[in-house]
Amino acid sequence: MKTRTALLPLALLCLAPVACRKPDTSQRIQVQITSTPGRAILSLGSRTLGEAPRALTLDSPGELLDLKATLDQAAPAEKRIRILSLNQAEVSFVFGLEHSAMARALGLPRILVFDYGAGVTFELDKAELRPAFLPLLQRQATLLQGSFAGLPVYVCGHTDSTGNRDHNQILSVDRARAVADHLAFRGISRERLRIQGFGSDYPVADNETEQGRSLNRRTEVILPQ
């Protein structure tokens, strides 16, 4: 009888839905973090993580926004969040405005870049959104409505250097417009959206390799900081 009585509180506890709920791991995201120059001091919220580069697992995509870096007590000119999938991302911090081509192109001293690469965005030489891209854009719209409400949103399209320059310019604008249209459909005011197409003018990798060209074929959602 004593044993049964002792187990009763535990049984009652497990009837409570909150107490015995399994942790939700579906939102966890694997992240690789780098900085330019290297060895920036990284932090997550109030917790110091050490020097870049670093790999870690975050409990939710929202924690990507809490990642910060300093170099000699200076803040980065660019924080780039490259979205690889719903559960994978790369974060890079760029120090010095001279090293951030997009900050200079947009005339902004500091920027936050959400970088969506060719792997999830569009088929080759197309401007129709891939179905796999839509959940990512839904997440992006939620962030823009919450953490960044009221800020202007620069939607920028880029291509690699292959093909005709005029064609690449038109394609980059069409892709940026497709992303902006979907964000507007998800509730982002069109007055906030600024569509830009840069063709192949601002590569982030070497156009001489297929991997580099794939990184350069991207669409960015950029916010002033």
C-alpha positions in Angstrom: 0.0 0.0 0.0 2.8 2.4 0.8 4.4 1.8 -2.7 1.1 2.4 -4.4 0.5 5.6 -2.4 4.0 6.8 -3.2 3.4 6.4 -6.9 0.1 8.2 -6.9 1.6 11.8 -7.0 3.8 10.8 -10.0 0.8 9.3 -11.8 -1.2 12.5 -11.2 1.7 14.6 -12.4 1.8 12.7 -15.7 -1.9 13.3 -16.3 -1.0 17.0 -16.6 -0.4 17.7 -20.3 2.3 20.3 -19.7 4.3 18.4 -17.2 4.8 15.2 -19.3 4.9 16.8 -22.8 8.0 15.8 -24.8 10.3 18.7 -25.9 9.5 20.0 -29.4 12.6 19.3 -31.4 11.0 20.0 -34.8 12.0 23.7 -34.6 15.6 23.1 -33.9 18.1 24.4 -36.4 21.7 23.5 -37.2 23.9 26.6 -37.6 27.5 27.2 -38.8 28.8 30.7 -37.8 31.7 32.5 -39.3 33.1 36.1 -39.3 35.1 38.3 -41.6 37.7 39.0 -40.3 37.8 35.8 -38.3 37.9 35.3 -34.5 35.0 37.6 -33.7 33.5 37.1 -30.3 30.1 35.4 -30.5 27.2 35.5 -28.1 23.7 34.2 -27.9 21.5 36.5 -25.9 23.5 37.1 -22.7 25.6 33.9 -23.1 29.1 34.2 -24.6 29.9 31.4 -27.1 33.5 32.0 -27.8 35.3 32.9 -31.1 34.1 32.3 -34.7 34.0 30.0 -36.5 31.5 27.8 -34.5 28.8 25.2 -35.0 25.8 24.8 -32.8 22.2 23.8 -32.6 19.5 26.4 -31.7 16.2 25.5 -30.2 14.2 27.6 -32.7 14.8 29.7 -35.8 14.0 32.8 -33.8 17.3 32.4 -31.9 19.1 33.2 -35.2 18.2 36.8 -34.4 19.8 36.6 -31.0 23.2 35.6 -32.3 25.6 38.5 -32.1 29.3 39.2 -32.7 31.8 41.9 -31.9 35.3 42.4 -33.1 37.5 44.8 -30.9 34.1 45.9 -29.4 32.8 47.0 -32.9 29.5 45.8 -34.3 29.4 44.2 -37.7 28.3 46.1 -40.8 26.5 43.0 -42.1 24.9 40.0 -40.5 24.0 37.4 -43.1 21.7 34.5 -42.3 21.8 32.1 -45.2 18.8 29.8 -45.1 19.6 26.3 -46.4 16.4 24.6 -45.3 13.8 24.8 -42.5 16.4 23.2 -40.1 19.7 24.4 -41.5 21.4 27.8 -41.7 24.7 29.6 -41.9 25.3 32.9 -40.2 28.2 35.2 -41.2 29.2 38.5 -39.6 31.1 41.0 -41.8 33.0 43.8 -40.1 33.8 47.1 -41.8 31.5 48.8 -44.3 34.2 48.3 -47.0 33.6 44.5 -46.8 29.8 44.7 -47.2 29.0 45.3 -50.8 25.3 45.2 -50.3 25.4 47.7 -47.4 27.2 50.1 -49.7 24.9 49.4 -52.7 21.8 50.2 -50.6 23.4 53.2 -48.8 23.0 51.6 -45.4 25.6 51.6 -42.6 24.5 48.3 -41.1 22.3 45.5 -42.5 20.7 42.2 -41.7 20.5 39.9 -44.7 18.3 36.8 -45.0 19.9 35.0 -47.9 17.8 32.4 -49.8 19.9 30.4 -52.2 19.1 28.6 -55.4 18.7 25.3 -53.6 15.3 26.3 -52.1 14.1 29.3 -54.2 13.7 28.9 -57.9 14.4 26.4 -60.7 17.3 27.3 -63.0 16.4 30.3 -65.1 12.9 30.5 -63.7 11.1 33.1 -61.5 8.3 30.9 -60.1 8.6 30.1 -56.4 9.5 26.5 -55.6 6.9 24.9 -53.3 9.7 24.2 -50.8 10.3 27.9 -50.6 6.8 28.8 -49.4 7.2 27.7 -45.7 10.4 29.7 -45.5 8.7 32.8 -46.8 5.8 32.2 -44.3 8.4 32.2 -41.5 10.0 35.3 -43.0 6.7 37.2 -43.2 6.1 36.3 -39.5 9.5 37.8 -38.6 8.8 41.0 -40.6 5.5 41.4 -38.9 6.9 40.8 -35.4 10.5 41.6 -34.7 10.9 44.1 -37.6 7.5 45.7 -37.8 7.6 49.1 -39.6 11.1 48.7 -41.1 11.6 49.1 -44.9 12.3 45.7 -46.5 14.7 45.5 -49.4 14.0 42.4 -51.6 17.0 41.9 -53.8 17.5 39.4 -56.6 20.9 38.1 -57.8 22.2 35.8 -60.5 25.5 34.1 -61.4 27.7 35.5 -64.2 26.7 33.0 -66.8 24.4 34.0 -69.6 23.4 37.3 -71.1 23.9 40.3 -68.8 20.5 41.9 -69.8 18.7 38.6 -69.3 20.3 38.2 -65.9 19.2 41.7 -64.9 15.6 41.0 -65.9 15.6 37.6 -64.2 17.0 39.1 -60.9 14.2 41.7 -60.8 11.5 39.1 -61.6 12.7 36.8 -58.8 12.8 39.7 -56.3 9.3 40.7 -57.4 8.0 37.1 -57.0 9.3 37.0 -53.4 8.0 40.5 -52.6 4.5 39.6 -54.0 4.4 36.5 -51.8 5.4 38.5 -48.7 2.6 41.0 -49.6 0.2 38.1 -49.9 1.3 37.0 -46.4 0.4 40.4 -45.0 3.5 42.6 -45.4 2.5 46.1 -46.5 3.7 46.9 -50.1 4.7 50.3 -48.9 7.5 48.6 -46.9 8.7 46.5 -49.8 11.6 47.8 -52.1 12.3 45.6 -55.0 15.9 45.6 -56.4 17.5 43.4 -59.1 21.3 43.4 -59.3 22.0 40.7 -61.9 25.5 39.3 -61.4 27.0 42.5 -60.0 27.3 41.4 -56.4 28.6 37.8 -56.1 29.2 36.3 -52.7 31.3 33.4 -54.1 33.5 32.5 -57.0 31.6 32.3 -60.3 34.3 29.9 -61.6 32.9 27.0 -59.7 29.4 25.4 -59.7 29.2 25.7 -56.0 30.1 29.4 -56.1 27.5 30.0 -58.9 24.9 28.3 -56.9 25.5 30.6 -53.9 25.4 33.6 -56.2 22.0 32.7 -57.6 20.1 34.0 -54.5 17.3 36.2 -53.3 17.9 38.4 -50.3 15.5 40.1 -47.8 17.5 42.9 -46.3 16.7 45.1 -43.3 18.5 48.2 -42.0 19.9 47.9 -38.5 
